[in-house]
Amino acid sequence: DIVANPLYSWCVPLWRGQEALVAGDLAGCEQAIAETAACGIAAGSTNAPLLATVLGLVLSLVRGDFVQVIERIDSLVTFSGTVVQPNAADTVITRAKRSRGGRARSDHGGI
């Protein structure tokens, strides 16, 4: 659980979060996401918050919370302005419509 270089201390909770997600422990995954982001910020990592957001995106997909999926995709753009392809949100919206029958709503035209 210890990484020799503090810059990479966030990797341990990130992997824990991924393992928790695969095991179906969504609360454990959520806790690990928060820990990943906190460790990364403390270490000055630019990758940790980004990868914590990506894991959170997958967690939201697993939960079926497509409005939060859209919010997380939007937050990815703030990391560099070019992280997400311009049509990525539209792709998620289209898939969400198919799987949820268009019941959820968002500021991206509704899903």
C-alpha positions as a Markdown table, in Angstrom:
| # | Residue | x | y | z |
|---|---|---|---|---|
| 1 | Asp | 0.0 | 0.0 | 0.0 |
| 2 | Ile | 3.0 | 2.3 | 0.0 |
| 3 | Val | 4.5 | 3.8 | -3.2 |
| 4 | Ala | 8.1 | 5.0 | -3.0 |
| 5 | Asn | 7.5 | 8.2 | -5.0 |
| 6 | Pro | 4.8 | 10.4 | -3.3 |
| 7 | Leu | 3.8 | 11.8 | -6.7 |
| 8 | Tyr | 2.2 | 8.3 | -7.5 |
| 9 | Ser | 0.6 | 7.7 | -4.1 |
| 10 | Trp | -2.8 | 8.0 | -5.7 |
| 11 | Cys | -2.3 | 4.9 | -7.7 |
| 12 | Val | -3.0 | 2.6 | -4.8 |
| 13 | Pro | -6.5 | 4.0 | -4.0 |
| 14 | Leu | -7.2 | 4.1 | -7.8 |
| 15 | Trp | -6.6 | 0.4 | -8.1 |
| 16 | Arg | -8.6 | -0.3 | -5.0 |
| 17 | Gly | -11.5 | 1.6 | -6.5 |
| 18 | Gln | -11.3 | -0.4 | -9.7 |
| 19 | Glu | -11.2 | -3.6 | -7.7 |
| 20 | Ala | -14.2 | -2.5 | -5.6 |
| 21 | Leu | -16.1 | -1.6 | -8.8 |
| 22 | Val | -15.5 | -5.0 | -10.3 |
| 23 | Ala | -16.5 | -6.7 | -7.1 |
| 24 | Gly | -19.7 | -4.7 | -7.0 |
| 25 | Asp | -18.8 | -2.6 | -4.0 |
| 26 | Leu | -20.0 | 0.7 | -5.3 |
| 27 | Ala | -19.6 | 2.5 | -2.0 |
| 28 | Gly | -16.1 | 1.3 | -1.7 |
| 29 | Cys | -15.4 | 2.5 | -5.2 |
| 30 | Glu | -16.8 | 5.9 | -4.4 |
| 31 | Gln | -14.6 | 6.2 | -1.3 |
| 32 | Ala | -11.5 | 5.2 | -3.3 |
| 33 | Ile | -12.3 | 7.8 | -5.9 |
| 34 | Ala | -12.4 | 10.5 | -3.3 |
| 35 | Glu | -9.1 | 9.2 | -1.8 |
| 36 | Thr | -7.5 | 9.0 | -5.2 |
| 37 | Ala | -8.4 | 12.6 | -5.9 |
| 38 | Ala | -7.2 | 13.8 | -2.5 |
| 39 | Cys | -3.9 | 11.9 | -2.7 |
| 40 | Gly | -3.3 | 13.2 | -6.2 |
| 41 | Ile | -4.0 | 16.8 | -5.3 |
| 42 | Ala | -1.7 | 16.6 | -2.2 |
| 43 | Ala | 1.0 | 15.1 | -4.4 |
| 44 | Gly | 0.6 | 17.7 | -7.2 |
| 45 | Ser | -0.5 | 15.1 | -9.7 |
| 46 | Thr | -2.4 | 16.2 | -12.8 |
| 47 | Asn | -3.3 | 12.6 | -13.7 |
| 48 | Ala | -4.9 | 11.6 | -10.4 |
| 49 | Pro | -7.9 | 13.9 | -10.6 |
| 50 | Leu | -8.4 | 13.0 | -14.3 |
| 51 | Leu | -8.3 | 9.3 | -13.6 |
| 52 | Ala | -10.5 | 9.6 | -10.5 |
| 53 | Thr | -13.1 | 11.4 | -12.7 |
| 54 | Val | -12.9 | 8.6 | -15.3 |
| 55 | Leu | -13.4 | 6.0 | -12.7 |
| 56 | Gly | -16.3 | 8.0 | -11.4 |
| 57 | Leu | -17.7 | 8.1 | -14.9 |
| 58 | Val | -17.7 | 4.3 | -15.0 |
| 59 | Leu | -19.3 | 4.2 | -11.6 |
| 60 | Ser | -22.1 | 6.5 | -12.8 |
| 61 | Leu | -22.6 | 4.3 | -15.8 |
| 62 | Val | -22.8 | 1.2 | -13.6 |
| 63 | Arg | -25.4 | 2.9 | -11.4 |
| 64 | Gly | -27.4 | 4.0 | -14.5 |
| 65 | Asp | -27.1 | 7.6 | -13.5 |
| 66 | Phe | -26.8 | 9.1 | -17.0 |
| 67 | Val | -27.3 | 12.7 | -15.9 |
| 68 | Gln | -24.2 | 12.3 | -13.7 |
| 69 | Val | -22.4 | 10.6 | -16.6 |
| 70 | Ile | -23.0 | 13.8 | -18.7 |
| 71 | Glu | -21.8 | 16.0 | -15.8 |
| 72 | Arg | -18.6 | 13.9 | -15.4 |
| 73 | Ile | -17.9 | 14.1 | -19.2 |
| 74 | Asp | -18.4 | 17.8 | -19.0 |
| 75 | Ser | -15.9 | 18.0 | -16.1 |
| 76 | Leu | -13.3 | 16.1 | -18.2 |
| 77 | Val | -13.2 | 18.9 | -20.7 |
| 78 | Thr | -12.1 | 21.3 | -17.9 |
| 79 | Phe | -8.9 | 19.4 | -17.4 |
| 80 | Ser | -7.4 | 20.5 | -20.8 |
| 81 | Gly | -10.2 | 21.5 | -23.1 |
| 82 | Thr | -9.3 | 18.7 | -25.5 |
| 83 | Val | -9.6 | 15.5 | -23.3 |
| 84 | Val | -13.0 | 14.6 | -24.7 |
| 85 | Gln | -13.9 | 14.5 | -28.3 |
| 86 | Pro | -16.7 | 17.0 | -29.1 |
| 87 | Asn | -19.2 | 14.3 | -29.9 |
| 88 | Ala | -18.5 | 12.1 | -26.8 |
| 89 | Ala | -21.4 | 13.6 | -24.8 |
| 90 | Asp | -23.7 | 13.1 | -27.8 |
| 91 | Thr | -22.7 | 9.4 | -28.0 |
| 92 | Val | -23.4 | 8.9 | -24.3 |
| 93 | Ile | -26.7 | 10.6 | -24.6 |
| 94 | Thr | -27.7 | 8.4 | -27.6 |
| 95 | Arg | -26.8 | 5.3 | -25.7 |
| 96 | Ala | -28.6 | 6.5 | -22.6 |
| 97 | Lys | -31.8 | 7.1 | -24.6 |
| 98 | Arg | -31.7 | 3.5 | -25.9 |
| 99 | Ser | -31.1 | 2.0 | -22.5 |
| 100 | Arg | -33.4 | 4.2 | -20.4 |
| 101 | Gly | -36.2 | 5.0 | -22.8 |
| 102 | Gly | -35.4 | 8.8 | -22.6 |
| 103 | Arg | -36.7 | 9.2 | -19.1 |
| 104 | Ala | -33.8 | 11.2 | -17.6 |
| 105 | Arg | -33.2 | 14.9 | -18.5 |
| 106 | Ser | -30.0 | 17.0 | -18.8 |
| 107 | Asp | -29.0 | 20.3 | -20.2 |
| 108 | His | -27.7 | 18.5 | -23.3 |
| 109 | Gly | -31.1 | 18.2 | -24.9 |
| 110 | Gly | -32.5 | 15.7 | -22.5 |
| 111 | Ile | -31.9 | 12.0 | -22.3 |
